[in-house]
Amino acid sequence: MASNSSFDVTTGVDYMEVANAVTQATKEITQRYDFKGLKVSIDLDPKEHTITLAAPDDFKLKAVWDVLQSKLVRRQVPLKNLKPGEVIPAAGSSVRQVVAIQDGLTADLAREVAKTIKDAKMNAHLVAGQGFAAGGDRPAQAAGVRSGAQVRELPQQLTAP
């Protein structure tokens, strides 16, 4: 008799790694020649789940965002969980951008993931608003669901805990 194999799918961000990436990006920006004497900042707000970028112009803001992204990737923080907002003009002809950190599954995304798993003829159910537990008759089926979720471009990074 075949045993049931199962796995959990979660989504989330390790805020300690995000904080470390923000610290590293801030250090790099303060040492870079092209940012000397300019008011450039990266602020992490863990309560609001946001990162605020500030720079004198759009070009510098994009450079700050690129530096932050490179540090986040090195620390294995999924960039799909970051949702950059619009560039907003700020005081003194500077610009600001708020990047939202998506932690957990939204209801719409949860339904989409459940549909993907069920289309693969697997059992799926939502667990505590954070992720899914899915199972099948063979480990190969569980692996197939994971790869299927990756093939079907979801707007958020899914990981196995």
C-alpha distance (Angstrom), angle and dihedral (degrees) to the residues before:
residue distance angle dihedral
M1 . . .
A2 3.78 . .
S3 3.77 118.0 .
N4 3.76 122.6 -134.5
S5 3.78 116.1 -109.0
S6 3.75 120.2 -158.5
F7 3.78 141.3 178.2
D8 3.78 137.7 -174.5
V9 3.78 124.6 -123.6
T10 3.78 117.6 -157.1
T11 3.72 136.7 170.2
G12 3.73 126.7 -154.2
V13 3.75 148.1 111.9
D14 3.78 128.6 -106.3
Y15 3.82 100.4 -128.0
M16 3.80 92.4 -161.9
E17 3.81 88.9 60.2
V18 3.81 90.6 46.5
A19 3.81 90.2 51.4
N20 3.81 90.6 48.9
A21 3.82 91.2 49.0
V22 3.82 91.2 49.6
T23 3.82 90.1 50.0
Q24 3.81 92.0 49.2
A25 3.82 92.3 46.7
T26 3.81 91.0 49.2
K27 3.81 90.7 51.6
E28 3.79 91.9 49.3
I29 3.80 92.7 48.2
T30 3.82 93.0 50.4
Q31 3.82 89.8 52.4
R32 3.80 98.2 44.9
Y33 3.79 117.2 104.0
D34 3.81 94.9 -139.4
F35 3.83 90.6 58.9
K36 3.83 97.9 46.1
G37 3.79 112.0 129.6
L38 3.81 94.0 5.4
K39 3.78 126.4 117.5
V40 3.80 101.7 -118.7
S41 3.81 124.2 153.6
I42 3.78 144.4 172.5
D43 3.81 114.8 -159.9
L44 3.80 125.0 -173.9
D45 3.81 118.4 -154.8
P46 3.82 106.6 -170.1
K47 3.82 93.3 -177.3
E48 3.81 93.5 55.7
H49 3.84 92.8 34.5
T50 3.81 92.0 -127.4
I51 3.79 140.5 124.2
T52 3.82 116.1 -151.5
L53 3.80 118.8 -154.1
A54 3.80 120.4 -164.6
A55 3.82 128.9 -175.7
P56 3.81 140.1 152.0
D57 3.83 94.8 -105.0
D58 3.81 143.9 1.5
F59 3.80 93.3 -94.5
K60 3.82 93.3 55.2
L61 3.81 90.9 42.7
K62 3.80 90.0 55.3
A63 3.81 89.8 49.4
V64 3.83 90.5 51.5
W65 3.82 90.3 49.0
D66 3.83 90.3 50.4
V67 3.81 91.8 51.1
L68 3.81 91.3 48.4
Q69 3.80 92.3 48.0
S70 3.81 91.7 51.4
K71 3.81 90.8 51.8
L72 3.81 91.7 47.1
V73 3.80 91.8 50.6
R74 3.81 91.4 50.1
R75 3.79 89.1 53.2
Q76 3.83 90.6 48.0
V77 3.79 96.4 -115.5
P78 3.84 108.1 153.8
L79 3.79 110.2 -116.4
K80 3.81 91.2 -154.8
N81 3.81 87.7 72.6
L82 3.82 91.4 60.3
K83 3.80 116.6 85.1
P84 3.83 111.9 -167.6
G85 3.77 114.6 -150.2
E86 3.76 128.6 -147.4
V87 3.79 121.9 -65.4
I88 3.81 106.7 -103.2
P89 3.81 124.2 -160.5
A90 3.80 110.8 -120.9
A91 3.81 135.7 -170.9
G92 3.79 119.5 -58.1
S93 3.82 95.1 26.5
S94 3.80 91.0 -67.7
V95 3.79 127.6 131.3
R96 3.77 134.1 -134.3
Q97 3.78 135.3 -163.0
V98 3.79 128.3 -168.4
V99 3.80 116.4 -150.0
A100 3.80 114.0 -159.6
I101 3.80 117.9 -145.2
Q102 3.80 109.4 -141.3
D103 3.79 109.2 -147.9
G104 3.79 116.6 179.3
L105 3.76 131.5 2.6
T106 3.77 123.6 -60.6
A107 3.80 116.0 -134.6
D108 3.82 92.1 -107.5
L109 3.79 93.2 49.2
A110 3.81 90.6 46.5
R111 3.80 90.0 55.2
E112 3.81 91.1 47.8
V113 3.81 92.6 50.9
A114 3.82 91.6 46.4
K115 3.81 89.9 50.9
T116 3.82 91.1 50.3
I117 3.80 91.3 51.1
K118 3.79 93.8 45.0
D119 3.82 91.3 47.7
A120 3.81 85.6 59.3
K121 3.84 87.5 58.4
M122 3.80 93.8 -110.2
N123 3.77 133.2 131.1
A124 3.79 114.3 -107.8
H125 3.77 136.6 175.0
L126 3.77 136.2 171.1
V127 3.79 116.3 -107.6
A128 3.82 120.1 -154.6
G129 3.79 95.9 -37.5
Q130 3.81 92.1 -75.2
G131 3.79 105.5 84.2
F132 3.78 149.2 -30.8
A133 3.75 137.2 -85.8
A134 3.78 112.9 -147.7
G135 3.76 131.6 178.6
G136 3.74 144.3 179.3
D137 3.77 143.5 173.8
R138 3.80 95.5 -89.9
P139 3.81 136.0 30.2
A140 3.81 87.9 -120.6
Q141 3.81 89.4 63.7
A142 3.80 91.6 53.3
A143 3.79 90.1 49.5
G144 3.80 89.2 48.7
V145 3.79 91.8 56.5
R146 3.80 91.1 50.8
S147 3.80 92.2 50.5
G148 3.81 91.0 42.6
A149 3.78 91.1 54.8
Q150 3.79 89.0 51.0
V151 3.82 93.4 47.8
R152 3.80 91.4 51.4
E153 3.82 97.9 67.2
L154 3.78 103.4 -122.9
P155 3.81 117.2 -169.3
Q156 3.80 91.7 -123.2
Q157 3.78 135.7 50.6
L158 3.82 114.6 -106.0
T159 3.79 119.4 -158.8
A160 3.77 137.3 -179.8
P161 3.82 110.5 -119.3
